[in-house]
């Protein structure tokens, strides 16, 4: 091979060697130092056949001959480039080589000779393999990570459909992981998870795949698996984990697992369906009996709910984008004078056909699909704008449990009130009693923040959750609104009369204003007024209206905060 006078030395100095391979004669000419670089006698790399004898098994089929002869390309006069990596075995060790070159045709279109350069890339190859390993395997358990497991699941499902077989997927959750973390610490529990993974692995067939799906969940792909075999595999895994304690650095720990599974494509035709239905099955098993297995079965009711969630999500998002969220105003009057004290702001959603959906139709769905905070924020914007335009207006506004903990809602409220001084003093923020009793400390924090901004606070639907008056005093609210379920039958139910009268009396002793909801007739209003109820709300005194009723109702008058 012709080259400059120092080309061989230069290549040798940088750990490379160049060659020319005459394919017809099968002879290879090398630059100086090639034999030393590869750690073999020169005669053992002088031909393509001799060179091939040193390719190690871990090469996986990659070699220079195939890269040239099976390229499928045609030399148009400038040669055809190639690059291949393979493991080369010398008497001392095995290392990885990158072979980069260009082949040229002879009198026919077939490759006749090639020139190239090889370099040892063992360290680089190991780094690349480590990156590949990290991209596919979980470092804690050594099993596949979620991304790789899902990729394998997609391939397995396609194979099952192609060959008209079935496969199974199991979602395995370690029970009481939070309690174990508290009892033993995270490092011990990490070891526990790894040990459970090994136990599961030992019970799987060679053709099955295991991966860490999430913090305490393993995913298992069962190839060629019938529903009966799915049940058998799950029971085998349950017993393998619970039959003996798991040794850890903190001593032996007893642990159990719960499993949900699904057979595909019989009960799931997409990867998304497999994952969601395996989770459904796991949830069912947990609710029924932790430490058990449940196989997914079609649930028409649940499927209907999910389709409704998708439809409702699209409807709510579209309504938000198209500014079809509106507010209706329901008057709250003083019990004695029947003069309007403030208006409760109730959300309405205008549907595409022009009809209005009430809050009780939308809010439960919005809470379920995670959109309620966006609705709360939009209603807040509308109400604040109305307060700015009408300096005599006083209102109350409902806040969902989700929004009470949402920093975005707080930031929006704070910014709006800061931009419009005086608005806060004309706004009452309502939270339900259920929200308050879920976590009294969180509720107290919410009340304090609202009052620091200058607003008043009310407990809505009071009586439904049976909050103690001790907790009510702790919260520091300004008003309580008695749940309408206790008011609507007040004249007919002795129990309701006794209950409401006690509520009103105790609230007054705590210096709290009382609003009675769902007041529908004059007899009920007179009873409430006689007992000392401060305000009335319901069909007797006015229905909710989107048409700014304070501008139309002659009896509305301005009252102090």
Residue pairs with C-beta under 8 A, 6 or more apart in sequence:
1 18
1 19
1 20
1 29
1 30
1 31
1 115
3 18
3 31
7 18
7 31
8 17
8 18
8 31
8 32
8 33
9 32
9 33
11 17
11 18
11 31
11 32
11 33
11 117
12 31
12 32
12 33
12 36
12 37
14 119
15 37
15 119
15 120
16 37
16 117
16 118
16 119
17 30
17 31
17 33
17 34
17 37
17 38
17 117
17 118
18 30
18 31
18 115
18 116
18 117
19 28
19 29
19 30
19 31
19 34
19 101
19 115
19 116
19 117
19 118
20 28
20 29
20 113
20 114
20 115
21 27
21 28
21 48
21 64
21 113
21 114
21 115
21 116
22 28
22 29
22 112
22 113
23 48
23 68
23 103
23 111
23 112
23 113
23 114
24 106
24 112
24 113
26 47
26 48
26 49
27 46
27 47
28 45
28 46
28 47
28 48
28 51
30 42
30 45
34 42
34 45
34 118
35 41
35 42
35 44
35 45
37 118
37 120
38 45
38 54
38 88
38 90
38 97
38 118
39 90
39 91
39 92
39 93
40 54
40 90
40 91
43 50
44 50
44 51
44 53
44 54
45 51
45 54
48 64
48 65
51 64
52 63
52 65
54 88
54 89
54 90
55 63
55 86
55 87
55 88
55 89
56 86
56 87
56 88
56 89
56 94
57 87
58 87
58 94
59 86
59 87
62 84
62 85
62 86
63 84
63 86
64 82
64 84
64 86
64 99
64 101
64 114
64 116
66 84
67 82
67 83
67 84
67 99
68 82
68 103
68 111
68 114
69 111
71 80
71 82
71 103
73 80
74 80
74 105
74 109
75 103
75 104
75 105
75 109
75 111
79 102
79 103
79 104
80 102
80 103
80 104
80 111
81 100
81 101
81 102
82 99
82 100
82 101
82 102
82 103
82 114
82 116
83 98
83 99
83 100
83 101
84 98
84 99
85 96
85 97
85 98
85 99
85 121
85 125
86 96
86 97
86 99
87 94
87 95
87 96
87 97
88 94
88 95
88 96
88 97
95 120
95 122
96 120
96 121
96 122
96 124
96 125
96 126
97 118
97 119
97 120
97 121
98 118
98 119
98 121
99 116
99 117
99 118
100 116
100 117
100 118
101 114
101 115
101 116
101 117
102 114
102 115
102 116
103 111
103 112
103 113
103 114
104 111
104 112
104 113
104 114
105 111
105 112
106 112
106 113
135 145
135 147
135 148
136 144
136 145
136 147
136 148
137 143
137 144
137 145
137 148
138 144
138 145
138 211
138 212
140 190
140 193
140 194
140 212
141 193
141 194
141 197
141 198
141 212
142 194
142 197
143 197
143 201
143 210
143 211
143 212
143 218
144 152
144 209
144 210
144 211
144 212
145 211
145 212
146 211
146 212
146 213
146 214
146 219
148 211
149 209
149 211
149 213
149 219
149 221
150 271
150 275
152 209
152 211
152 221
153 169
153 219
153 221
153 271
153 274
153 275
154 271
156 167
156 209
156 221
156 223
157 167
157 264
157 265
157 270
157 271
157 274
159 165
159 167
159 223
160 166
160 167
160 264
160 265
161 265
165 224
166 224
166 225
166 226
166 227
166 263
166 264
166 265
166 266
167 221
167 222
167 223
167 224
167 225
167 263
167 264
168 221
168 222
168 225
168 227
168 229
168 230
168 233
168 261
168 262
168 263
168 264
169 219
169 220
169 221
169 222
169 261
169 262
169 264
169 268
169 274
169 275
169 278
170 219
170 220
170 222
170 230
170 233
170 234
170 237
170 259
170 260
170 261
170 278
171 213
171 217
171 218
171 219
171 259
171 260
171 261
171 275
171 278
171 279
171 281
171 282
172 200
172 217
172 218
172 219
172 220
172 237
172 257
172 258
172 259
173 216
173 217
173 257
173 258
173 259
173 282
173 286
174 180
174 192
174 193
174 196
174 216
174 217
174 255
174 256
174 257
175 255
175 256
175 257
175 258
175 290
175 291
177 189
177 215
177 216
180 189
180 192
180 253
180 255
181 189
184 192
184 248
184 250
184 253
185 250
187 249
188 248
188 249
188 250
188 253
191 248
191 249
192 246
192 248
192 253
192 255
193 212
193 216
195 246
195 247
195 248
196 218
196 241
196 246
196 255
196 257
197 210
197 212
197 218
199 240
199 241
199 246
200 210
200 218
200 220
200 237
200 240
200 241
201 210
202 240
203 233
203 236
203 237
203 240
204 210
204 220
204 233
205 222
205 223
207 223
207 224
208 220
208 221
208 222
208 223
209 220
209 221
209 223
210 218
210 219
210 220
210 221
211 218
211 219
211 220
212 218
212 219
213 219
217 282
219 278
220 233
220 237
222 229
222 230
222 233
225 233
225 263
226 263
227 263
227 266
227 295
230 261
230 263
230 295
231 293
231 295
234 259
234 261
234 293
234 295
235 293
237 257
237 259
238 256
238 257
238 259
238 291
238 292
238 293
241 255
241 256
241 257
242 254
242 255
242 256
242 257
242 291
245 252
245 253
245 254
245 255
246 252
246 253
246 254
246 255
256 290
256 291
257 291
258 282
258 285
258 286
258 290
258 291
258 292
258 293
259 282
259 285
259 292
259 293
259 294
260 278
260 279
260 280
260 281
260 282
260 283
260 284
260 285
260 293
260 294
260 295
260 296
261 278
261 281
261 293
261 294
261 295
261 296
262 268
262 274
262 277
262 278
262 281
262 295
262 296
263 295
263 296
264 273
264 274
267 277
267 296
267 297
267 298
268 274
268 277
268 296
277 296
278 296
280 296
280 299
280 302
281 294
281 295
281 296
282 294
284 294
285 292
285 293
285 294
288 294
308 365
309 365
309 368
309 369
312 362
312 365
312 366
312 369
313 369
313 371
315 349
315 351
315 352
316 349
316 362
316 365
316 366
316 369
316 371
316 374
316 375
317 371
318 324
318 352
319 325
319 349
319 350
319 351
320 374
320 375
320 378
324 349
324 350
324 351
325 347
325 348
325 349
325 350
325 375
325 378
325 379
325 382
326 347
326 348
326 349
326 350
326 356
326 382
326 546
327 345
327 346
327 347
327 348
327 379
327 382
327 383
327 386
327 546
328 345
328 346
328 347
328 348
328 544
328 545
328 546
329 343
329 344
329 345
329 346
329 395
329 544
329 545
329 546
329 548
329 549
329 550
330 343
330 344
330 346
330 537
330 542
330 543
330 544
330 545
331 340
331 343
331 537
331 541
331 542
331 549
331 553
331 556
332 340
332 341
332 342
332 343
332 344
332 396
332 515
332 535
332 536
332 537
332 541
333 339
333 340
333 341
333 535
333 536
333 537
333 541
333 542
334 341
334 534
334 535
334 536
334 559
335 516
335 525
335 528
335 529
335 533
335 534
335 535
335 536
336 529
338 536
338 541
338 555
339 555
339 556
339 557
339 559
340 542
340 550
340 553
340 555
340 556
340 557
340 559
341 394
341 535
341 559
342 394
342 395
342 396
342 428
343 393
343 394
343 395
343 396
343 549
343 550
344 395
344 396
344 397
344 398
344 430
344 537
344 544
345 379
345 382
345 383
345 395
345 396
345 397
345 398
346 358
346 359
346 398
346 544
347 359
347 362
347 363
347 375
347 379
347 398
348 356
348 357
348 358
348 359
348 546
349 356
349 357
349 362
350 356
350 357
351 357
356 546
359 398
362 375
363 372
363 375
363 400
366 372
366 374
366 375
367 400
367 401
367 402
370 402
372 400
372 402
372 403
373 400
373 402
373 403
373 406
373 408
373 409
375 400
376 399
376 400
376 402
376 403
376 409
377 403
377 408
377 409
377 412
379 397
380 397
380 409
380 412
380 413
380 416
381 412
381 416
383 395
383 397
383 427
384 416
384 417
384 420
384 423
384 427
386 393
386 395
386 548
387 393
387 395
387 420
387 423
387 426
387 427
388 420
388 423
390 548
390 550
391 422
392 550
392 558
393 426
393 550
394 426
394 427
394 428
394 559
394 561
395 426
395 427
395 428
396 427
396 428
396 429
396 430
396 458
397 427
397 428
397 429
397 430
398 430
398 431
398 460
399 409
399 429
399 430
399 431
401 431
401 432
401 434
401 435
401 438
403 409
404 431
404 435
404 442
404 443
404 446
405 442
410 449
413 453
414 453
416 423
417 423
417 424
417 453
417 454
417 455
424 453
424 454
424 455
425 454
425 455
425 561
426 561
427 455
427 456
428 455
428 456
428 457
428 458
428 478
428 479
429 450
429 455
429 456
429 457
429 458
430 457
430 458
430 459
430 460
430 481
431 443
431 446
431 457
431 458
431 459
431 460
432 459
432 460
432 461
432 464
432 465
433 459
433 460
433 461
433 462
433 463
433 464
433 465
433 467
433 483
434 461
434 464
434 465
435 443
436 443
436 459
436 465
436 467
436 471
436 475
437 443
437 465
437 466
437 467
437 471
440 471
440 474
440 475
443 475
444 474
444 475
444 476
447 457
447 475
447 476
447 477
448 476
450 457
451 457
451 476
456 478
456 479
456 561
457 475
457 476
457 477
457 478
457 479
458 477
458 478
458 479
458 480
458 481
458 515
459 467
459 472
459 475
459 477
459 479
459 480
459 481
460 481
461 481
461 483
461 484
461 517
462 480
462 481
462 482
462 483
462 503
463 482
463 483
463 485
463 486
463 499
463 500
463 503
464 483
464 485
469 506
469 510
472 480
472 507
472 510
472 512
473 510
477 512
478 512
478 513
479 512
479 513
479 514
479 515
480 503
480 507
480 512
480 513
480 514
480 515
481 514
481 515
481 516
481 517
481 537
482 500
482 503
482 504
482 514
482 515
482 516
482 517
482 533
483 517
484 516
484 517
484 518
484 538
485 518
486 496
486 499
486 500
486 503
487 496
487 500
487 516
487 517
487 518
487 519
487 524
487 528
487 538
488 518
488 520
488 524
489 496
490 496
490 497
490 500
490 524
490 527
490 528
491 521
491 523
491 524
491 527
497 527
500 516
500 528
500 531
501 531
503 514
504 514
504 528
504 531
504 532
504 533
505 531
505 532
507 513
507 514
508 514
508 532
513 534
513 535
514 532
514 533
514 534
514 535
515 533
515 534
515 535
515 536
515 537
516 528
516 533
516 535
516 536
516 537
516 538
517 537
517 538
518 537
518 538
518 539
519 525
519 528
519 536
519 537
519 538
519 539
519 540
519 541
520 538
520 539
520 540
521 540
522 540
524 540
525 536
525 540
525 541
528 536
529 536
542 549
542 553
549 556
550 556
